[in-house]
């Protein structure tokens, strides 16, 4: 799987976050495990 430009990745072991600034082949590794794409946070409504 390729790294996706502008996506945030998070380590499930230590919680380190990384922002991808250049897309490319390969994966981001931390603590000997592949980092997972962080899901976008919900924006609270201002009703």
PQR file with spaces between the fields and no chain letter, atoms N, CA, C, O and H, PARSE charges and radii, in Angstrom:
ATOM       1  N    UNK     1       0.847   -1.180    0.000 -0.4000 1.5000
ATOM       2  CA   UNK     1       0.000    0.000    0.000 -0.0000 2.0000
ATOM       3  C    UNK     1       0.891    1.242    0.000  0.5500 1.7000
ATOM       4  O    UNK     1       1.940    1.252    0.645 -0.5500 1.4000
ATOM       5  N    UNK     2       0.494    2.255   -0.696 -0.4000 1.5000
ATOM       6  CA   UNK     2       1.266    3.489   -0.790 -0.0000 2.0000
ATOM       7  C    UNK     2       0.856    4.472    0.300  0.5500 1.7000
ATOM       8  O    UNK     2      -0.285    4.464    0.762 -0.5500 1.4000
ATOM       9  H    UNK     2      -0.358    2.247   -1.219  0.4000 1.0000
ATOM      10  N    UNK     3       1.796    5.312    0.702 -0.4000 1.5000
ATOM      11  CA   UNK     3       1.487    6.393    1.634 -0.0000 2.0000
ATOM      12  C    UNK     3       0.613    7.407    0.914  0.5500 1.7000
ATOM      13  O    UNK     3       0.813    7.680   -0.269 -0.5500 1.4000
ATOM      14  H    UNK     3       2.723    5.319    0.327  0.4000 1.0000
ATOM      15  N    UNK     4      -0.356    7.964    1.629 -0.4000 1.5000
ATOM      16  CA   UNK     4      -1.285    8.908    1.022 -0.0000 2.0000
ATOM      17  C    UNK     4      -0.967   10.330    1.481  0.5500 1.7000
ATOM      18  O    UNK     4      -0.909   10.611    2.678 -0.5500 1.4000
ATOM      19  H    UNK     4      -0.519    7.743    2.591  0.4000 1.0000
ATOM      20  N    UNK     5      -0.765   11.208    0.523 -0.4000 1.5000
ATOM      21  CA   UNK     5      -0.425   12.596    0.785 -0.0000 2.0000
ATOM      22  C    UNK     5      -1.486   13.272    1.645  0.5500 1.7000
ATOM      23  O    UNK     5      -2.678   13.174    1.354 -0.5500 1.4000
ATOM      24  H    UNK     5      -0.812   10.980   -0.449  0.4000 1.0000
ATOM      25  N    UNK     6      -1.059   13.956    2.702 -0.4000 1.5000
ATOM      26  CA   UNK     6      -1.969   14.715    3.558 -0.0000 2.0000
ATOM      27  C    UNK     6      -2.658   13.901    4.624  0.5500 1.7000
ATOM      28  O    UNK     6      -3.431   14.456    5.405 -0.5500 1.4000
ATOM      29  H    UNK     6      -0.091   14.036    2.938  0.4000 1.0000
ATOM      30  N    UNK     7      -2.412   12.610    4.689 -0.4000 1.5000
ATOM      31  CA   UNK     7      -3.049   11.749    5.687 -0.0000 2.0000
ATOM      32  C    UNK     7      -2.183   11.680    6.935  0.5500 1.7000
ATOM      33  O    UNK     7      -0.956   11.742    6.859 -0.5500 1.4000
ATOM      34  H    UNK     7      -1.784   12.159    4.054  0.4000 1.0000
ATOM      35  N    UNK     8      -2.837   11.551    8.083 -0.4000 1.5000
ATOM      36  CA   UNK     8      -2.134   11.375    9.347 -0.0000 2.0000
ATOM      37  C    UNK     8      -2.120    9.882    9.686  0.5500 1.7000
ATOM      38  O    UNK     8      -3.109    9.172    9.510 -0.5500 1.4000
ATOM      39  H    UNK     8      -3.834   11.501    8.145  0.4000 1.0000
ATOM      40  N    UNK     9      -0.976    9.441   10.172 -0.4000 1.5000
ATOM      41  CA   UNK     9      -0.800    8.050   10.565 -0.0000 2.0000
ATOM      42  C    UNK     9      -0.488    8.014   12.049  0.5500 1.7000
ATOM      43  O    UNK     9       0.180    8.908   12.568 -0.5500 1.4000
ATOM      44  H    UNK     9      -0.172   10.018   10.315  0.4000 1.0000
ATOM      45  N    UNK    10      -0.978    6.964   12.749 -0.4000 1.5000
ATOM      46  CA   UNK    10      -0.754    6.857   14.183 -0.0000 2.0000
ATOM      47  C    UNK    10      -0.280    5.456   14.536  0.5500 1.7000
ATOM      48  O    UNK    10      -0.774    4.463   14.001 -0.5500 1.4000
ATOM      49  H    UNK    10      -1.521    6.238   12.328  0.4000 1.0000
ATOM      50  N    UNK    11       0.689    5.392   15.449 -0.4000 1.5000
ATOM      51  CA   UNK    11       1.218    4.123   15.934 -0.0000 2.0000
ATOM      52  C    UNK    11       0.268    3.582   16.996  0.5500 1.7000
ATOM      53  O    UNK    11      -0.094    4.298   17.929 -0.5500 1.4000
ATOM      54  H    UNK    11       1.090    6.199   15.884  0.4000 1.0000
ATOM      55  N    UNK    12      -0.133    2.333   16.859 -0.4000 1.5000
ATOM      56  CA   UNK    12      -1.048    1.729   17.828 -0.0000 2.0000
ATOM      57  C    UNK    12      -0.340    1.333   19.122  0.5500 1.7000
ATOM      58  O    UNK    12      -1.001    1.048   20.120 -0.5500 1.4000
ATOM      59  H    UNK    12       0.161    1.751   16.101  0.4000 1.0000
ATOM      60  N    UNK    13       0.993    1.310   19.120 -0.4000 1.5000
ATOM      61  CA   UNK    13       1.748    0.915   20.306 -0.0000 2.0000
ATOM      62  C    UNK    13       2.074    2.124   21.188  0.5500 1.7000
ATOM      63  O    UNK    13       1.735    2.138   22.371 -0.5500 1.4000
ATOM      64  H    UNK    13       1.529    1.542   18.308  0.4000 1.0000
ATOM      65  N    UNK    14       2.734    3.143   20.612 -0.4000 1.5000
ATOM      66  CA   UNK    14       3.198    4.270   21.421 -0.0000 2.0000
ATOM      67  C    UNK    14       2.396    5.548   21.221  0.5500 1.7000
ATOM      68  O    UNK    14       2.546    6.490   21.999 -0.5500 1.4000
ATOM      69  H    UNK    14       3.010    3.132   19.651  0.4000 1.0000
ATOM      70  N    UNK    15       1.546    5.605   20.195 -0.4000 1.5000
ATOM      71  CA   UNK    15       0.704    6.775   19.964 -0.0000 2.0000
ATOM      72  C    UNK    15       1.343    7.873   19.128  0.5500 1.7000
ATOM      73  O    UNK    15       0.749    8.937   18.953 -0.5500 1.4000
ATOM      74  H    UNK    15       1.424    4.839   19.563  0.4000 1.0000
ATOM      75  N    UNK    16       2.541    7.634   18.609 -0.4000 1.5000
ATOM      76  CA   UNK    16       3.208    8.629   17.768 -0.0000 2.0000
ATOM      77  C    UNK    16       2.370    8.904   16.520  0.5500 1.7000
ATOM      78  O    UNK    16       1.818    7.982   15.919 -0.5500 1.4000
ATOM      79  H    UNK    16       3.024    6.770   18.751  0.4000 1.0000
ATOM      80  N    UNK    17       2.279   10.184   16.135 -0.4000 1.5000
ATOM      81  CA   UNK    17       1.544   10.565   14.936 -0.0000 2.0000
ATOM      82  C    UNK    17       2.516   11.094   13.893  0.5500 1.7000
ATOM      83  O    UNK    17       3.508   11.738   14.235 -0.5500 1.4000
ATOM      84  H    UNK    17       2.727   10.933   16.623  0.4000 1.0000
ATOM      85  N    UNK    18       2.233   10.822   12.609 -0.4000 1.5000
ATOM      86  CA   UNK    18       3.048   11.312   11.507 -0.0000 2.0000
ATOM      87  C    UNK    18       2.120   11.830   10.416  0.5500 1.7000
ATOM      88  O    UNK    18       1.080   11.233   10.140 -0.5500 1.4000
ATOM      89  H    UNK    18       1.427   10.298   12.331  0.4000 1.0000
ATOM      90  N    UNK    19       2.505   12.946    9.797 -0.4000 1.5000
ATOM      91  CA   UNK    19       1.756   13.520    8.692 -0.0000 2.0000
ATOM      92  C    UNK    19       2.534   13.251    7.415  0.5500 1.7000
ATOM      93  O    UNK    19       3.719   13.574    7.335 -0.5500 1.4000
ATOM      94  H    UNK    19       3.351   13.431   10.021  0.4000 1.0000
ATOM      95  N    UNK    20       1.886   12.666    6.417 -0.4000 1.5000
ATOM      96  CA   UNK    20       2.542   12.344    5.157 -0.0000 2.0000
ATOM      97  C    UNK    20       2.602   13.600    4.292  0.5500 1.7000
ATOM      98  O    UNK    20       1.566   14.145    3.911 -0.5500 1.4000
ATOM      99  H    UNK    20       0.923   12.403    6.482  0.4000 1.0000
ATOM     100  N    UNK    21       3.823   14.059    3.981 -0.4000 1.5000
ATOM     101  CA   UNK    21       4.008   15.260    3.178 -0.0000 2.0000
ATOM     102  C    UNK    21       4.445   14.946    1.755  0.5500 1.7000
ATOM     103  O    UNK    21       4.523   15.845    0.917 -0.5500 1.4000
ATOM     104  H    UNK    21       4.665   13.616    4.291  0.4000 1.0000
ATOM     105  N    UNK    22       4.731   13.676    1.477 -0.4000 1.5000
ATOM     106  CA   UNK    22       5.107   13.266    0.130 -0.0000 2.0000
ATOM     107  C    UNK    22       4.627   11.834   -0.088  0.5500 1.7000
ATOM     108  O    UNK    22       5.074   10.916    0.600 -0.5500 1.4000
ATOM     109  H    UNK    22       4.668   12.946    2.158  0.4000 1.0000
ATOM     110  N    UNK    23       3.724   11.644   -1.037 -0.4000 1.5000
ATOM     111  CA   UNK    23       3.175   10.320   -1.308 -0.0000 2.0000
ATOM     112  C    UNK    23       4.235    9.427   -1.952  0.5500 1.7000
ATOM     113  O    UNK    23       5.154    9.910   -2.613 -0.5500 1.4000
ATOM     114  H    UNK    23       3.361   12.390   -1.596  0.4000 1.0000
ATOM     115  N    UNK    24       4.093    8.132   -1.749 -0.4000 1.5000
ATOM     116  CA   UNK    24       5.038    7.203   -2.345 -0.0000 2.0000
ATOM     117  C    UNK    24       4.717    5.769   -1.969  0.5500 1.7000
ATOM     118  O    UNK    24       3.825    5.503   -1.163 -0.5500 1.4000
ATOM     119  H    UNK    24       3.347    7.739   -1.212  0.4000 1.0000
ATOM     120  N    UNK    25       5.457    4.858   -2.565 -0.4000 1.5000
ATOM     121  CA   UNK    25       5.264    3.437   -2.285 -0.0000 2.0000
ATOM     122  C    UNK    25       5.853    3.115   -0.919  0.5500 1.7000
ATOM     123  O    UNK    25       6.781    3.784   -0.465 -0.5500 1.4000
ATOM     124  H    UNK    25       6.181    5.074   -3.220  0.4000 1.0000
ATOM     125  N    UNK    26       5.320    2.104   -0.273 -0.4000 1.5000
ATOM     126  CA   UNK    26       5.838    1.676    1.011 -0.0000 2.0000
ATOM     127  C    UNK    26       4.879    2.002    2.138  0.5500 1.7000
ATOM     128  O    UNK    26       3.769    2.483    1.908 -0.5500 1.4000
ATOM     129  H    UNK    26       4.566    1.561   -0.642  0.4000 1.0000
ATOM     130  N    UNK    27       5.319    1.736    3.361 -0.4000 1.5000
ATOM     131  CA   UNK    27       4.496    1.965    4.539 -0.0000 2.0000
ATOM     132  C    UNK    27       5.334    2.688    5.589  0.5500 1.7000
ATOM     133  O    UNK    27       6.563    2.669    5.540 -0.5500 1.4000
ATOM     134  H    UNK    27       6.221    1.346    3.548  0.4000 1.0000
ATOM     135  N    UNK    28       4.654    3.323    6.537 -0.4000 1.5000
ATOM     136  CA   UNK    28       5.337    3.982    7.639 -0.0000 2.0000
ATOM     137  C    UNK    28       5.374    2.983    8.793  0.5500 1.7000
ATOM     138  O    UNK    28       4.347    2.420    9.173 -0.5500 1.4000
ATOM     139  H    UNK    28       3.655    3.338    6.578  0.4000 1.0000
ATOM     140  N    UNK    29       6.571    2.769    9.348 -0.4000 1.5000
ATOM     141  CA   UNK    29       6.764    1.787   10.411 -0.0000 2.0000
ATOM     142  C    UNK    29       7.168    2.492   11.697  0.5500 1.7000
ATOM     143  O    UNK    29       8.006    3.393   11.682 -0.5500 1.4000
ATOM     144  H    UNK    29       7.406    3.226    9.040  0.4000 1.0000
ATOM     145  N    UNK    30       6.567    2.079   12.814 -0.4000 1.5000
ATOM     146  CA   UNK    30       6.935    2.565   14.140 -0.0000 2.0000
ATOM     147  C    UNK    30       6.765    1.399   15.103  0.5500 1.7000
ATOM     148  O    UNK    30       5.792    0.652   15.001 -0.5500 1.4000
ATOM     149  H    UNK    30       5.885    1.347   12.826  0.4000 1.0000
ATOM     150  N    UNK    31       7.687    1.235   16.024 -0.4000 1.5000
ATOM     151  CA   UNK    31       7.632    0.133   17.002 -0.0000 2.0000
ATOM     152  C    UNK    31       7.514   -1.219   16.298  0.5500 1.7000
ATOM     153  O    UNK    31       6.825   -2.116   16.785 -0.5500 1.4000
ATOM     154  H    UNK    31       8.477    1.842   16.107  0.4000 1.0000
ATOM     155  N    UNK    32       8.187   -1.366   15.149 -0.4000 1.5000
ATOM     156  CA   UNK    32       8.190   -2.595   14.342 -0.0000 2.0000
ATOM     157  C    UNK    32       6.810   -2.998   13.833  0.5500 1.7000
ATOM     158  O    UNK    32       6.601   -4.164   13.498 -0.5500 1.4000
ATOM     159  H    UNK    32       8.746   -0.637   14.753  0.4000 1.0000
ATOM     160  N    UNK    33       5.861   -2.058   13.765 -0.4000 1.5000
ATOM     161  CA   UNK    33       4.521   -2.316   13.228 -0.0000 2.0000
ATOM     162  C    UNK    33       4.138   -1.215   12.260  0.5500 1.7000
ATOM     163  O    UNK    33       4.592   -0.077   12.382 -0.5500 1.4000
ATOM     164  H    UNK    33       6.031   -1.111   14.036  0.4000 1.0000
ATOM     165  N    UNK    34       3.300   -1.563   11.298 -0.4000 1.5000
ATOM     166  CA   UNK    34       2.818   -0.585   10.326 -0.0000 2.0000
ATOM     167  C    UNK    34       1.874    0.402   11.007  0.5500 1.7000
ATOM     168  O    UNK    34       0.980    0.000   11.752 -0.5500 1.4000
ATOM     169  H    UNK    34       2.931   -2.487   11.199  0.4000 1.0000
ATOM     170  N    UNK    35       2.074    1.690   10.749 -0.4000 1.5000
ATOM     171  CA   UNK    35       1.197    2.712   11.327 -0.0000 2.0000
ATOM     172  C    UNK    35      -0.128    2.734   10.568  0.5500 1.7000
ATOM     173  O    UNK    35      -0.165    2.484    9.363 -0.5500 1.4000
ATOM     174  H    UNK    35       2.800    2.017   10.143  0.4000 1.0000
ATOM     175  N    UNK    36      -1.212    3.033   11.279 -0.4000 1.5000
ATOM     176  CA   UNK    36      -2.551    3.035   10.707 -0.0000 2.0000
ATOM     177  C    UNK    36      -2.982    4.461   10.388  0.5500 1.7000
ATOM     178  O    UNK    36      -2.608    5.403   11.087 -0.5500 1.4000
ATOM     179  H    UNK    36      -1.181    3.236   12.258  0.4000 1.0000
ATOM     180  N    UNK    37      -3.781    4.614    9.311 -0.4000 1.5000
ATOM     181  CA   UNK    37      -4.323    5.929    8.958 -0.0000 2.0000
ATOM     182  C    UNK    37      -5.293    6.357   10.046  0.5500 1.7000
ATOM     183  O    UNK    37      -6.158    5.589   10.466 -0.5500 1.4000
ATOM     184  H    UNK    37      -4.084    3.849    8.744  0.4000 1.0000
ATOM     185  N    UNK    38      -5.136    7.598   10.495 -0.4000 1.5000
ATOM     186  CA   UNK    38      -5.995    8.141   11.530 -0.0000 2.0000
ATOM     187  C    UNK    38      -7.282    8.638   10.890  0.5500 1.7000
ATOM     188  O    UNK    38      -7.244    9.339    9.879 -0.5500 1.4000
ATOM     189  H    UNK    38      -4.433    8.222   10.154  0.4000 1.0000
ATOM     190  N    UNK    39      -8.401    8.286   11.464 -0.4000 1.5000
ATOM     191  CA   UNK    39      -9.697    8.714   10.944 -0.0000 2.0000
ATOM     192  C    UNK    39      -9.933   10.178   11.297  0.5500 1.7000
ATOM     193  O    UNK    39      -9.499   10.640   12.352 -0.5500 1.4000
ATOM     194  H    UNK    39      -8.431    7.716   12.286  0.4000 1.0000
ATOM     195  N    UNK    40     -10.628   10.919   10.409 -0.4000 1.5000
ATOM     196  CA   UNK    40     -10.918   12.328   10.706 -0.0000 2.0000
ATOM     197  C    UNK    40     -11.804   12.449   11.945  0.5500 1.7000
ATOM     198  O    UNK    40     -12.660   11.602   12.203 -0.5500 1.4000
ATOM     199  H    UNK    40     -10.980   10.544    9.552  0.4000 1.0000
ATOM     200  N    UNK    41     -11.579   13.518   12.700 -0.4000 1.5000
ATOM     201  CA   UNK    41     -12.386   13.761   13.888 -0.0000 2.0000
ATOM     202  C    UNK    41     -13.683   14.457   13.484  0.5500 1.7000
ATOM     203  O    UNK    41     -13.716   15.247   12.540 -0.5500 1.4000
ATOM     204  H    UNK    41     -10.884   14.205   12.490  0.4000 1.0000
ATOM     205  N    UNK    42     -14.732   14.149   14.206 -0.4000 1.5000
ATOM     206  CA   UNK    42     -16.022   14.801   13.940 -0.0000 2.0000
ATOM     207  C    UNK    42     -15.967   16.238   14.444  0.5500 1.7000
ATOM     208  O    UNK    42     -15.430   16.514   15.517 -0.5500 1.4000
ATOM     209  H    UNK    42     -14.705   13.507   14.972  0.4000 1.0000
ATOM     210  N    UNK    43     -16.525   17.140   13.659 -0.4000 1.5000
ATOM     211  CA   UNK    43     -16.578   18.542   14.047 -0.0000 2.0000
ATOM     212  C    UNK    43     -17.917   18.771   14.755  0.5500 1.7000
ATOM     213  O    UNK    43     -18.971   18.441   14.210 -0.5500 1.4000
ATOM     214  H    UNK    43     -16.961   16.916   12.788  0.4000 1.0000
ATOM     215  N    UNK    44     -17.879   19.330   15.956 -0.4000 1.5000
ATOM     216  CA   UNK    44     -19.155   19.554   16.664 -0.0000 2.0000
ATOM     217  C    UNK    44     -20.005   20.579   15.931  0.5500 1.7000
ATOM     218  O    UNK    44     -19.495   21.560   15.389 -0.5500 1.4000
ATOM     219  H    UNK    44     -17.023   19.598   16.399  0.4000 1.0000
ATOM     220  N    UNK    45     -21.291   20.339   15.923 -0.4000 1.5000
ATOM     221  CA   UNK    45     -22.191   21.286   15.241 -0.0000 2.0000
ATOM     222  C    UNK    45     -22.363   22.523   16.107  0.5500 1.7000
ATOM     223  O    UNK    45     -22.257   22.458   17.332 -0.5500 1.4000
ATOM     224  H    UNK    45     -21.705   19.543   16.363  0.4000 1.0000
ATOM     225  N    UNK    46     -22.624   23.625   15.473 -0.4000 1.5000
ATOM     226  CA   UNK    46     -22.797   24.897   16.192 -0.0000 2.0000
ATOM     227  C    UNK    46     -24.243   25.387   16.076  0.5500 1.7000
ATOM     228  O    UNK    46     -24.502   26.544   15.744 -0.5500 1.4000
ATOM     229  H    UNK    46     -22.710   23.678   14.478  0.4000 1.0000
ATOM     230  N    UNK    47     -25.166   24.482   16.358 -0.4000 1.5000
ATOM     231  CA   UNK    47     -26.595   24.832   16.253 -0.0000 2.0000
ATOM     232  C    UNK    47     -26.991   25.848   17.262  0.5500 1.7000
ATOM     233  O    UNK    47     -28.153   26.250   17.309 -0.5500 1.4000
ATOM     234  H    UNK    47     -24.955   23.542   16.629  0.4000 1.0000
